[in-house]
């Protein structure tokens, strides 16, 4: 009898132990660190919204930590960290991802998108979204959001009012690959590739004459204290995608992975209405602080496009896979053009 009770007790203890271990596993807390170079912009808003959605549903099992303003390192180190898995998510201008995955060059192609809202519709098309998700797969990363940021602007100590005004200026471009350099070199620009965290002091000491990025960056980092004339670049958009480590998605298990993916989709709404409202905010703030906003006259805008667009097309057509991506985006752009 005692032997039977002993075996029964052991069985009960075994069940209890298994239940405890299962509960402990379900309650295991994972941490998802997010690093990006900007602050108080649409990228930051997306990550805050994503974090809130994840933590609301994850029940303490997944903690999200947001590190704006390069707190975990400069852009190249962060991208390497995401590929290695030391950082779970990294965001940056698309040009900085091309060393990891050349297909990111397509996002910087000229003449694909009419404006930022058109770009949002194209890049969230189901077929295009599935295509983007394959970028970087062999490097251990996945594009989790395309990051439709804003129209590209050039800020320089010497105002750019015509295509000829670019000539001879040493300007930081948002990336160091051919698609970020060669089209602008045709304008006579001396392109410089610098992580965003190094650009402000370079502008202050005039190591560079100017830079290209979206207006929100200039406002949020108070570039109006250094230079005033910012010029909108025709048909030239800035994207700030975020990539996530694929192994991390597997590690957290299917339920949490589904939450991460679903809440990323839910948070994408900030790239529409919120982004439009923020564009007006930063334009008002730029002017309020003495900044000037310049749009090239129609003849000069055409001259700009006529110079840079053929170079962009040549670069994107050189690699068969990139050309395929480019043509898919062109077809989707036509589909969503209003």
C-alpha positions as CSV (number, residue, x, y, z in Angstrom):
1,X,0.0,0.0,0.0
2,X,2.8,2.4,0.9
3,X,4.5,1.6,-2.3
4,X,1.4,2.4,-4.3
5,X,1.0,5.7,-2.4
6,X,4.6,6.5,-3.0
7,X,4.2,5.9,-6.7
8,X,1.1,8.0,-6.7
9,X,2.8,10.8,-4.8
10,X,5.7,10.8,-7.2
11,X,3.3,11.0,-10.2
12,X,1.5,14.0,-8.6
13,X,4.8,15.7,-8.0
14,X,5.8,15.1,-11.6
15,X,2.6,16.6,-12.9
16,X,2.9,19.6,-10.6
17,X,6.5,20.0,-11.7
18,X,5.6,19.9,-15.3
19,X,2.8,22.4,-14.8
20,X,5.2,24.7,-13.0
21,X,7.8,24.5,-15.7
22,X,5.1,25.1,-18.3
23,X,3.8,28.2,-16.4
24,X,7.4,29.5,-16.0
25,X,8.0,29.1,-19.7
26,X,4.8,30.9,-20.6
27,X,5.8,33.7,-18.2
28,X,9.3,34.0,-19.5
29,X,10.1,37.7,-20.2
30,X,11.8,38.6,-23.5
31,X,13.3,42.0,-24.2
32,X,13.1,43.7,-27.6
33,X,15.5,46.6,-28.0
34,X,14.8,49.1,-30.7
35,X,17.5,51.6,-31.9
36,X,17.2,54.4,-34.4
37,X,19.0,57.7,-35.0
38,X,16.1,60.3,-34.8
39,X,13.7,61.5,-32.0
40,X,10.2,63.0,-31.8
41,X,9.4,62.2,-35.4
42,X,7.2,59.7,-37.3
43,X,9.7,56.9,-36.7
44,X,9.7,57.5,-33.0
45,X,5.9,57.7,-32.9
46,X,5.6,54.4,-34.8
47,X,7.9,52.6,-32.3
48,X,6.0,54.1,-29.3
49,X,2.7,52.9,-30.8
50,X,4.1,49.5,-31.6
51,X,5.5,49.1,-28.1
52,X,2.2,50.0,-26.5
53,X,0.3,47.5,-28.7
54,X,2.8,44.7,-28.0
55,X,3.0,45.2,-24.2
56,X,-0.8,45.5,-23.9
57,X,-1.3,42.1,-25.4
58,X,1.9,40.3,-24.3
59,X,0.9,40.2,-20.6
60,X,4.5,40.9,-19.3
61,X,6.1,38.3,-21.5
62,X,7.7,40.7,-23.9
63,X,9.3,44.0,-22.8
64,X,10.0,46.6,-25.5
65,X,12.8,49.2,-24.9
66,X,13.1,52.2,-27.3
67,X,16.5,53.9,-27.8
68,X,16.2,57.0,-30.0
69,X,19.1,59.4,-31.0
70,X,21.7,56.6,-31.5
71,X,21.8,55.6,-27.8
72,X,22.9,52.1,-28.8
73,X,25.5,53.3,-31.3
74,X,25.8,54.8,-34.7
75,X,23.7,53.5,-37.6
76,X,26.3,51.0,-39.1
77,X,26.9,49.4,-35.7
78,X,23.2,49.1,-35.1
79,X,22.5,47.4,-38.4
80,X,25.3,45.0,-37.7
81,X,23.9,44.4,-34.3
82,X,20.5,43.5,-35.7
83,X,22.1,41.1,-38.1
84,X,24.1,39.5,-35.3
85,X,21.1,39.5,-32.9
86,X,22.6,41.7,-30.2
87,X,19.9,44.3,-31.0
88,X,16.5,43.1,-32.0
89,X,15.2,46.0,-34.1
90,X,17.0,48.8,-35.9
91,X,15.7,51.7,-38.0
92,X,17.5,54.1,-40.3
93,X,17.4,55.7,-43.7
94,X,17.1,53.0,-46.3
95,X,20.4,53.9,-47.9
96,X,22.3,52.6,-44.8
97,X,20.8,49.1,-45.3
98,X,22.2,48.6,-48.8
99,X,25.5,47.2,-47.5
100,X,23.5,44.5,-45.8
101,X,21.0,43.9,-48.6
102,X,21.5,45.7,-52.0
103,X,17.8,45.4,-52.8
104,X,17.1,48.3,-50.4
105,X,18.4,50.6,-53.2
106,X,15.0,50.3,-54.8
107,X,13.4,52.5,-52.1
108,X,15.7,55.4,-53.2
109,X,14.8,55.1,-56.9
110,X,13.5,58.4,-58.4
111,X,10.2,58.7,-60.2
112,X,8.4,55.8,-58.5
113,X,6.3,57.6,-56.0
114,X,4.2,60.8,-56.4
115,X,4.3,61.7,-52.7
116,X,4.6,60.1,-49.3
117,X,1.0,58.9,-49.2
118,X,1.2,57.3,-52.6
119,X,4.4,55.6,-51.4
120,X,2.5,54.3,-48.3
121,X,-0.2,52.8,-50.5
122,X,2.3,51.1,-52.7
123,X,4.6,49.7,-50.0
124,X,1.7,48.3,-48.0
125,X,0.2,46.4,-51.0
126,X,0.0,42.7,-50.0
127,X,2.2,41.5,-52.9
128,X,4.8,44.3,-52.4
129,X,4.8,43.7,-48.6
130,X,5.5,40.0,-49.2
131,X,8.4,41.0,-51.6
132,X,9.9,43.4,-49.1
133,X,9.8,40.7,-46.3
134,X,12.3,38.7,-48.3
135,X,14.9,41.4,-48.3
136,X,17.8,40.5,-46.0
137,X,16.5,37.0,-45.3
138,X,19.9,35.4,-45.9
139,X,21.4,37.9,-43.6
140,X,19.1,37.0,-40.7
141,X,16.9,40.1,-40.8
142,X,13.4,41.0,-42.0
143,X,11.9,44.3,-43.0
144,X,9.1,44.8,-40.4
145,X,7.9,48.3,-41.7
146,X,8.9,50.2,-44.8
147,X,8.9,53.6,-43.0
148,X,7.5,56.1,-45.4
149,X,9.1,59.2,-43.9
150,X,8.9,62.3,-46.0
151,X,10.1,64.3,-49.0
152,X,13.8,64.7,-49.1
153,X,15.2,68.2,-48.6
154,X,18.7,69.6,-48.9
155,X,19.9,72.0,-46.2
156,X,23.0,74.0,-47.0
157,X,24.8,77.1,-45.8
158,X,24.5,78.4,-49.4
159,X,20.9,78.3,-50.6
160,X,20.0,75.9,-53.4
161,X,17.5,77.6,-55.7
162,X,18.5,76.1,-59.0
163,X,20.0,72.8,-60.2
164,X,23.3,74.6,-60.8
165,X,23.5,75.7,-57.1
166,X,24.3,72.1,-56.1
167,X,27.6,72.3,-58.0
168,X,30.7,72.0,-55.9
169,X,28.9,71.7,-52.6
170,X,30.1,68.9,-50.2
171,X,26.8,67.4,-49.1
172,X,26.0,64.4,-46.9
173,X,23.8,61.9,-48.6
174,X,21.5,59.4,-46.7
175,X,23.7,56.4,-47.4
176,X,26.9,55.4,-49.2
177,X,25.8,53.1,-52.0
178,X,25.7,54.1,-55.7
179,X,22.0,55.0,-55.7
180,X,22.6,57.6,-52.9
181,X,25.8,59.0,-54.5
182,X,26.0,58.8,-58.3
183,X,22.7,60.6,-59.3
184,X,23.8,63.5,-57.1
185,X,27.4,63.5,-58.3
186,X,25.9,64.2,-61.8
187,X,24.6,67.5,-60.3
188,X,28.1,68.4,-59.4
189,X,27.7,67.5,-55.7
190,X,30.7,66.2,-53.8
191,X,28.8,63.5,-51.8
192,X,29.8,62.5,-48.3
193,X,28.3,59.5,-46.4
194,X,28.0,60.1,-42.7
195,X,25.9,58.5,-39.9
196,X,23.3,61.1,-38.8
197,X,24.9,61.4,-35.4
198,X,28.1,62.8,-36.9
199,X,26.4,65.3,-39.3
200,X,25.5,68.1,-36.9
201,X,29.1,68.9,-35.7
202,X,30.3,68.5,-39.4
203,X,27.8,71.2,-40.4
204,X,28.8,73.4,-37.4
205,X,32.5,73.4,-38.2
206,X,31.7,73.4,-42.0
207,X,33.5,70.2,-42.7
208,X,30.5,69.7,-45.0
209,X,28.4,72.3,-46.8
210,X,25.1,70.7,-46.4
211,X,23.1,67.5,-46.0
212,X,20.1,65.7,-47.4
213,X,17.3,64.3,-45.2
214,X,13.7,65.1,-44.3
215,X,12.7,68.4,-42.7
216,X,11.6,66.8,-39.4
217,X,15.2,65.8,-38.7
218,X,16.3,69.5,-39.1
219,X,13.6,70.7,-36.8
220,X,14.0,68.1,-34.1
221,X,17.8,68.5,-33.9
222,X,17.6,72.3,-34.2
223,X,19.6,72.6,-37.4
224,X,18.0,76.1,-37.9
225,X,20.7,77.3,-35.5
226,X,23.3,76.4,-38.1
227,X,21.7,77.0,-41.5
228,X,18.4,78.4,-42.8
229,X,17.7,77.5,-46.5
230,X,16.1,74.1,-47.0
231,X,15.2,73.0,-50.5
232,X,12.6,70.4,-51.4
233,X,14.0,67.8,-53.9
234,X,11.5,66.9,-56.6
235,X,10.3,63.3,-56.7
236,X,12.9,62.3,-54.1
237,X,11.5,60.7,-51.0
238,X,13.1,59.5,-47.8
239,X,12.3,56.1,-46.3
240,X,13.4,55.0,-42.8
241,X,12.6,51.3,-42.7
242,X,13.0,49.1,-39.6
243,X,14.4,45.6,-39.7
244,X,14.0,42.9,-37.1
245,X,16.3,39.9,-36.3
246,X,14.6,36.7,-37.6
247,X,16.1,34.5,-34.9
248,X,14.5,36.7,-32.3
249,X,11.1,36.1,-33.9
250,X,11.6,32.4,-33.6
251,X,12.9,32.6,-30.1
252,X,9.9,34.3,-28.7
253,X,7.5,31.6,-30.0
254,X,4.6,31.7,-32.4
255,X,2.1,33.5,-30.2
256,X,4.4,36.5,-29.3
257,X,5.7,36.5,-32.9
258,X,2.1,36.9,-34.1
259,X,1.6,39.8,-31.7
260,X,4.8,41.6,-32.8
261,X,3.7,41.3,-36.5
262,X,0.1,42.3,-36.0
263,X,0.9,45.3,-33.8
264,X,3.5,46.5,-36.4
265,X,0.7,46.5,-39.0
266,X,-1.6,48.3,-36.5
267,X,1.0,50.9,-35.7
268,X,1.6,51.8,-39.4
269,X,-1.3,54.2,-39.3
270,X,1.1,56.8,-37.9
271,X,2.6,57.0,-41.4
272,X,-0.6,58.4,-42.8
273,X,-2.7,61.1,-40.9
274,X,-0.1,61.6,-38.1
275,X,2.7,62.0,-40.6
276,X,0.7,64.6,-42.6
277,X,0.0,66.6,-39.5
278,X,3.6,66.4,-38.4
279,X,4.8,67.6,-41.8
280,X,2.8,70.8,-41.2
281,X,4.2,71.1,-37.7
282,X,7.8,70.9,-38.8
283,X,7.3,73.3,-41.6
284,X,5.7,75.8,-39.2
285,X,8.5,75.3,-36.7
286,X,11.2,75.7,-39.3
287,X,9.8,79.0,-40.5
288,X,9.2,80.2,-36.9
289,X,12.8,79.7,-36.1
290,X,14.0,81.7,-39.1
291,X,14.3,78.9,-41.6
292,X,13.5,79.2,-45.3
293,X,11.6,76.6,-47.4
294,X,12.5,76.5,-51.1
295,X,10.7,74.7,-53.9
296,X,12.6,74.7,-57.2
297,X,10.8,76.5,-60.0
298,X,9.2,74.2,-62.6
299,X,12.0,74.6,-65.1
300,X,14.7,73.9,-62.5
301,X,12.7,71.0,-61.0
302,X,12.6,69.4,-64.5
303,X,16.3,70.1,-65.0
304,X,17.0,68.3,-61.7
305,X,14.9,65.3,-62.7
306,X,16.5,65.2,-66.2
307,X,19.9,65.0,-64.6
308,X,19.4,62.5,-61.8
309,X,16.7,60.2,-63.0
310,X,18.6,58.5,-65.8
311,X,21.5,57.6,-63.4
312,X,19.0,56.2,-60.9
313,X,17.4,54.0,-63.6
314,X,20.8,52.8,-64.8
315,X,21.8,51.7,-61.3
316,X,18.5,50.0,-60.5
317,X,18.6,48.1,-63.9
318,X,22.1,46.7,-63.5
319,X,21.2,43.9,-61.1
320,X,18.5,41.4,-62.3
321,X,16.9,41.0,-58.9
322,X,16.9,44.7,-58.1
323,X,15.5,45.4,-61.6
324,X,12.7,42.9,-60.8
325,X,11.9,44.7,-57.5
326,X,12.0,48.0,-59.3
327,X,9.6,47.0,-62.0
328,X,7.2,45.5,-59.4
329,X,7.2,48.8,-57.5
330,X,6.6,50.7,-60.8
331,X,3.6,48.5,-61.6
332,X,2.2,48.9,-58.1
333,X,2.8,52.7,-58.2
334,X,0.7,52.8,-61.4
335,X,-2.1,50.8,-59.7
336,X,-2.3,53.1,-56.7
337,X,-1.8,56.4,-58.6
338,X,-4.9,58.6,-58.2
